[in-house]
Amino acid sequence: MNTLITGGAGFVGSHLAEALVARGHRVTALDNLSTGDAANVASLKADSRFKLVVGDVTERGTLLPLVEECDVVFHLAAAVGVRLVVESPVRTIETNLKGTEAVLEAAARAGRKVLLTSTSEVYGRGGKAAFREDDDLLIGPPTKSRWSYACSKLMDEFLALAFWKERKLPVVIARLFNTAGPRQTGRYGMVIPGFVRQALRGEDITVFGSGKQRRAFGCVSDVVGALIALMERDDTSGEVFNVGNDVGISIEDLARLVKSMTASRSEIVHVPYDQAYEAGFEDMERRVPDLRKIRRWIGYEPRHQLRDILERVIAHARAARPSP
Ligand SMILES: NC(=O)c1ccc[n+]([C@@H]2O[C@H](COP(=O)([O-])OP(=O)(O)OC[C@H]3O[C@@H](n4cnc5c(N)ncnc54)[C@H](O)[C@@H]3O)[C@@H](O)[C@H]2O)c1
């Protein structure tokens, strides 16, 4: 199978590329290297089944021939990360809306199936213990720029499902919950690489807000396995699936776990949200997926739990640090 991965030099995209090549598929990664890095796909550089095209997903002249050459499209390119979203709301909205529109149009023209990676952010401020794909969504007001990510991704979902309904374009939507693993960068507000970096450097581990907010972390290798399985099945078109891990942890407990697993002398300190991001920043109390649908459809079961993920992230961060 020939696959196109937009955002293929990013964190999830590079793991997806490796997994597809390992299964014998040909992969083209289209990435503008804005938050991604060619180093993420360095392991594939010498493999004739892999190609990195540096370009923007909104450039139709670049995109269309790549879509025509492939059999399926994994659309991951997006503006990602709370810090990036808060600091660059125009870029977030434009990248997420225009990029997805361009991909869906090109795929409809060429008749290629698309998998769209959406996000658990679309569940917004809903207070449920575990979110289900057909839940009502409660998003904050447009004056709080953090919600622009959720809304732009939600419009991507609407547009994808509209293409499926009106133009019979096969599209499946994967709502990724927090995904973690080696190569994820902490630069744009991702919590695990941020905590690990602080712990290894002996800096304060900064917990934003009360630390009572709960998150559930999916291992990137489990997540990319689910994305491939969702793409491979014919009956997933027009469907939305949560993807992640359903075992939650508070951010305060996560900080303690990182500190103990790295044997760090760092202090754990609390930073109010308005200092961490911007005045009036809103966060969700809990964000844990209900995984019953994806279990039922593809027999998905997360194989790696949090300690396992942290061990890999810590080992990767240690290996990447210059020796003292
Ligand atoms: N990692 C998570 O926890 C998580 C959670 C929910 C959803 N997601 C979704 O998964 C996808 C991948 O996220 P990630 O964590 O790998 O982030 P990432 O930032 O590492 O990957 C995004 C990639 O897209 C590229 N990109 C951005 N704009 C582009 C453009 N206009 N043209 C071409 N390439 C462009 C970036 O350079 C980067 O390589 C995104 O769609 C994101 O919304 C991720």
The ligand as a Tripos MOL2 file, in Angstrom:
@<TRIPOS>MOLECULE
LIG
   44    48     1     0     0
SMALL
NO_CHARGES

@<TRIPOS>ATOM
      1 N1          0.0700   14.2010   20.6200 N.am      1 LIG1
      2 C1         -1.1140   14.2990   21.1830 C.2       1 LIG1
      3 O1         -1.2430   14.1540   22.4050 O.2       1 LIG1
      4 C2         -2.3380   14.5600   20.3400 C.ar      1 LIG1
      5 C3         -3.5790   14.5920   21.0050 C.ar      1 LIG1
      6 C4         -4.7090   14.8410   20.2550 C.ar      1 LIG1
      7 C5         -4.6390   15.0060   18.8770 C.ar      1 LIG1
      8 N2         -3.4350   14.9660   18.2610 N.ar      1 LIG1
      9 C6         -3.4140   15.1600   16.8070 C.3       1 LIG1
     10 O2         -2.4710   14.2920   16.2070 O.3       1 LIG1
     11 C7         -1.8520   14.9280   15.0890 C.3       1 LIG1
     12 C8         -0.3400   14.8640   15.2220 C.3       1 LIG1
     13 O3          0.0480   15.5640   16.4110 O.3       1 LIG1
     14 P1          1.5100   15.4560   17.0240 P.3       1 LIG1
     15 O4          1.3700   15.3210   18.4830 O.co2     1 LIG1
     16 O5          2.3020   14.4820   16.2780 O.co2     1 LIG1
     17 O6          2.0310   16.9440   16.7830 O.3       1 LIG1
     18 P2          3.2800   17.4530   15.9300 P.3       1 LIG1
     19 O7          3.2960   18.9340   16.0770 O.co2     1 LIG1
     20 O8          4.4950   16.7010   16.2960 O.co2     1 LIG1
     21 O9          2.8500   17.0290   14.4630 O.3       1 LIG1
     22 C9          2.1980   17.8760   13.5620 C.3       1 LIG1
     23 C10         3.0430   17.9040   12.3010 C.3       1 LIG1
     24 O10         2.3650   18.6520   11.2960 O.3       1 LIG1
     25 C11         3.3150   19.4840   10.6620 C.3       1 LIG1
     26 N3          2.5800   20.6180   10.0900 N.ar      1 LIG1
     27 C12         1.9370   21.6110   10.7470 C.ar      1 LIG1
     28 N4          1.3580   22.4460    9.8750 N.ar      1 LIG1
     29 C13         1.6300   21.9620    8.6380 C.ar      1 LIG1
     30 C14         1.3050   22.3870    7.3310 C.ar      1 LIG1
     31 N5          0.5590   23.4870    7.1260 N.pl3     1 LIG1
     32 N6          1.7650   21.6550    6.2910 N.ar      1 LIG1
     33 C15         2.5270   20.5390    6.4860 C.ar      1 LIG1
     34 N7          2.8500   20.0900    7.7080 N.ar      1 LIG1
     35 C16         2.4170   20.7870    8.7670 C.ar      1 LIG1
     36 C17         4.2960   19.8780   11.7480 C.3       1 LIG1
     37 O11         5.5460   20.3050   11.2640 O.3       1 LIG1
     38 C18         4.4050   18.5720   12.5240 C.3       1 LIG1
     39 O12         5.4240   17.7520   12.0070 O.3       1 LIG1
     40 C19        -2.4160   16.3480   15.0310 C.3       1 LIG1
     41 O13        -3.4480   16.3970   14.0720 O.3       1 LIG1
     42 C20        -2.9740   16.5670   16.4210 C.3       1 LIG1
     43 O14        -4.0660   17.4650   16.4120 O.3       1 LIG1
     44 C21        -2.2710   14.7560   18.9570 C.ar      1 LIG1
@<TRIPOS>BOND
     1     1     2 1
     2     2     3 2
     3     2     4 1
     4     4     5 ar
     5     4    44 ar
     6     5     6 ar
     7     6     7 ar
     8     7     8 ar
     9     8     9 1
    10     8    44 ar
    11     9    10 1
    12     9    42 1
    13    10    11 1
    14    11    12 1
    15    11    40 1
    16    12    13 1
    17    13    14 1
    18    14    15 2
    19    14    16 1
    20    14    17 1
    21    17    18 1
    22    18    19 2
    23    18    20 1
    24    18    21 1
    25    21    22 1
    26    22    23 1
    27    23    24 1
    28    23    38 1
    29    24    25 1
    30    25    26 1
    31    25    36 1
    32    26    27 ar
    33    26    35 ar
    34    27    28 ar
    35    28    29 ar
    36    29    30 ar
    37    29    35 ar
    38    30    31 1
    39    30    32 ar
    40    32    33 ar
    41    33    34 ar
    42    34    35 ar
    43    36    37 1
    44    36    38 1
    45    38    39 1
    46    40    41 1
    47    40    42 1
    48    42    43 1
@<TRIPOS>SUBSTRUCTURE
     1 LIG1         1 GROUP 0 **** ****
